[in-house]
Amino acid sequence: NNTEGVLSVEGISYPVRLLSLPTVVEAYKTYDEINMVKINDIGQLLLVGPPGSTLPEGPESLDGVTPPMRNARQRHFKAVDPKEVSEVERDLLALLSGYAPAGMTITDTEEEYVVDEATGAGSWR
């Protein structure tokens, strides 16, 4: 497993585990204390435990980085029925192939922006 290891600092060994975050965390930097610039998207963290301790199992940090992210996946993402996912996928593939899903019709309407030469006013038709 490439997500576990040991960090040695001044002869003391600390258990380490690489964990995925439940959501992406955006990192920002400021140069002038006014404007902020996005510098990175963070998707993983390195968890370091006390010497001799065991770290939580699993590939994901369930509670993110801060207290507001506690159980974020359960609170923000509803459970989805696999059958419903299959139906939506089938309908999407039908649409991409030029067919309408059962019970639907596709009406293709094109608009044209027309400018009246006399007045110079334009409108969509």
C-alpha positions as a Python dict, from the first residue, in 0.01 Angstrom:
ca = {
    (1, 'N'): (0, 0, 0),
    (2, 'N'): (160, 331, -111),
    (3, 'T'): (-48, 552, 119),
    (4, 'E'): (120, 462, 448),
    (5, 'G'): (465, 538, 577),
    (6, 'V'): (685, 660, 858),
    (7, 'L'): (827, 1009, 907),
    (8, 'S'): (1149, 1027, 1109),
    (9, 'V'): (1242, 1356, 1275),
    (10, 'E'): (1549, 1368, 1500),
    (11, 'G'): (1534, 990, 1545),
    (12, 'I'): (1164, 983, 1642),
    (13, 'S'): (932, 788, 1408),
    (14, 'Y'): (580, 918, 1335),
    (15, 'P'): (318, 713, 1146),
    (16, 'V'): (200, 885, 825),
    (17, 'R'): (-97, 821, 594),
    (18, 'L'): (-202, 994, 270),
    (19, 'L'): (-579, 1060, 270),
    (20, 'S'): (-816, 1201, 9),
    (21, 'L'): (-1040, 1489, 114),
    (22, 'P'): (-1420, 1454, 77),
    (23, 'T'): (-1427, 1773, -135),
    (24, 'V'): (-1169, 1986, -313),
    (25, 'V'): (-1025, 2270, -104),
    (26, 'E'): (-922, 2587, -287),
    (27, 'A'): (-605, 2765, -172),
    (28, 'Y'): (-561, 3140, -219),
    (29, 'K'): (-271, 3383, -178),
    (30, 'T'): (-262, 3762, -146),
    (31, 'Y'): (23, 3994, -235),
    (32, 'D'): (-136, 4320, -120),
    (33, 'E'): (-381, 4218, 159),
    (34, 'I'): (-671, 4315, -75),
    (35, 'N'): (-673, 4097, -385),
    (36, 'M'): (-667, 3719, -363),
    (37, 'V'): (-531, 3485, -628),
    (38, 'K'): (-626, 3118, -646),
    (39, 'I'): (-305, 2917, -635),
    (40, 'N'): (-415, 2557, -604),
    (41, 'D'): (-685, 2294, -559),
    (42, 'I'): (-608, 2057, -272),
    (43, 'G'): (-754, 1705, -287),
    (44, 'Q'): (-533, 1513, -44),
    (45, 'L'): (-371, 1559, 296),
    (46, 'L'): (-85, 1395, 478),
    (47, 'L'): (-194, 1283, 828),
    (48, 'V'): (90, 1247, 1081),
    (49, 'G'): (16, 1078, 1414),
    (50, 'P'): (194, 1068, 1749),
    (51, 'P'): (482, 817, 1781),
    (52, 'G'): (355, 462, 1828),
    (53, 'S'): (-8, 547, 1745),
    (54, 'T'): (-227, 393, 1477),
    (55, 'L'): (-397, 611, 1220),
    (56, 'P'): (-758, 570, 1102),
    (57, 'E'): (-817, 314, 829),
    (58, 'G'): (-957, 398, 488),
    (59, 'P'): (-853, 603, 190),
    (60, 'E'): (-1048, 920, 282),
    (61, 'S'): (-1050, 1182, 554),
    (62, 'L'): (-1423, 1171, 632),
    (63, 'D'): (-1421, 1501, 820),
    (64, 'G'): (-1207, 1710, 584),
    (65, 'V'): (-974, 1968, 733),
    (66, 'T'): (-1198, 2191, 945),
    (67, 'P'): (-1497, 2129, 1180),
    (68, 'P'): (-1758, 2260, 929),
    (69, 'M'): (-1660, 1974, 695),
    (70, 'R'): (-1751, 1704, 949),
    (71, 'N'): (-1944, 1433, 762),
    (72, 'A'): (-1962, 1659, 455),
    (73, 'R'): (-2019, 1376, 209),
    (74, 'Q'): (-2323, 1246, 401),
    (75, 'R'): (-2469, 1594, 451),
    (76, 'H'): (-2422, 1733, 101),
    (77, 'F'): (-2450, 1439, -135),
    (78, 'K'): (-2773, 1241, -136),
    (79, 'A'): (-2776, 867, -188),
    (80, 'V'): (-2857, 782, -549),
    (81, 'D'): (-3034, 470, -670),
    (82, 'P'): (-2807, 287, -921),
    (83, 'K'): (-3115, 211, -1134),
    (84, 'E'): (-3189, 585, -1162),
    (85, 'V'): (-2828, 652, -1266),
    (86, 'S'): (-2859, 388, -1540),
    (87, 'E'): (-3181, 545, -1669),
    (88, 'V'): (-3032, 895, -1679),
    (89, 'E'): (-2720, 761, -1855),
    (90, 'R'): (-2935, 583, -2115),
    (91, 'D'): (-3140, 900, -2177),
    (92, 'L'): (-2826, 1114, -2203),
    (93, 'L'): (-2670, 878, -2456),
    (94, 'A'): (-2996, 884, -2656),
    (95, 'L'): (-2990, 1265, -2661),
    (96, 'L'): (-2628, 1270, -2773),
    (97, 'S'): (-2718, 1026, -3052),
    (98, 'G'): (-3000, 1253, -3173),
    (99, 'Y'): (-3292, 1057, -3024),
    (100, 'A'): (-3543, 1171, -2764),
    (101, 'P'): (-3592, 968, -2444),
    (102, 'A'): (-3929, 793, -2405),
    (103, 'G'): (-4212, 1041, -2354),
    (104, 'M'): (-4014, 1342, -2478),
    (105, 'T'): (-3988, 1528, -2806),
    (106, 'I'): (-3705, 1751, -2921),
    (107, 'T'): (-3788, 2077, -3093),
    (108, 'D'): (-3491, 2251, -3254),
    (109, 'T'): (-3557, 2625, -3280),
    (110, 'E'): (-3307, 2859, -3441),
    (111, 'E'): (-3310, 3231, -3376),
    (112, 'E'): (-3163, 3502, -3593),
    (113, 'Y'): (-3065, 3851, -3487),
    (114, 'V'): (-3216, 4089, -3742),
    (115, 'V'): (-3129, 4460, -3768),
    (116, 'D'): (-3389, 4697, -3915),
    (117, 'E'): (-3201, 4903, -4174),
    (118, 'A'): (-3431, 5201, -4137),
    (119, 'T'): (-3408, 5241, -3759),
    (120, 'G'): (-3089, 5048, -3680),
    (121, 'A'): (-3273, 4860, -3404),
    (122, 'G'): (-3210, 4488, -3373),
    (123, 'S'): (-3406, 4199, -3230),
    (124, 'W'): (-3405, 3820, -3213),
    (125, 'R'): (-3654, 3638, -3440),
}
